[in-house]
Amino acid sequence: MGYGPCHPWYYHTGGKPLYPKQIKQQVIATGYRGYLAEEIGRIDQSAEPKRTHELRAIKATALSGLKRDLSRYREVVCELHQGEVFYDKDDPYL
């Protein structure tokens, strides 16, 4: 059994990087609601206008983080395509 795309060795052993849309589809298929699900649920129980204000703020923060993460993901995928080493060759555990 090989490694899946969530494991770094998947890429080390030649696995093809997934496109962001493919990652999103896999996440949706698992039913994962995200690391902010509990906080969003708590905020959703708040009264207006506090609820709307806090939900907009959390959405803005999440979108900002997503853009930053996607940018970094694209950088790493480019490095993989160029054959750059993405692990420490001197690490005794590799």
Rosetta blueprint (number, residue, H / E / L):
1 M L
2 G L
3 Y L
4 G L
5 P L
6 C L
7 H L
8 P H
9 W H
10 Y H
11 Y H
12 H H
13 T L
14 G L
15 G L
16 K L
17 P L
18 L L
19 Y L
20 P H
21 K H
22 Q H
23 I H
24 K H
25 Q H
26 Q H
27 V H
28 I H
29 A H
30 T H
31 G L
32 Y L
33 R L
34 G L
35 Y L
36 L L
37 A H
38 E H
39 E H
40 I H
41 G H
42 R H
43 I H
44 D H
45 Q L
46 S L
47 A L
48 E L
49 P L
50 K H
51 R H
52 T H
53 H H
54 E H
55 L H
56 R H
57 A H
58 I H
59 K H
60 A H
61 T H
62 A H
63 L H
64 S H
65 G H
66 L H
67 K H
68 R H
69 D H
70 L H
71 S H
72 R H
73 Y H
74 R H
75 E H
76 V H
77 V H
78 C H
79 E H
80 L H
81 H H
82 Q L
83 G L
84 E L
85 V L
86 F L
87 Y L
88 D L
89 K L
90 D L
91 D L
92 P L
93 Y L
94 L L
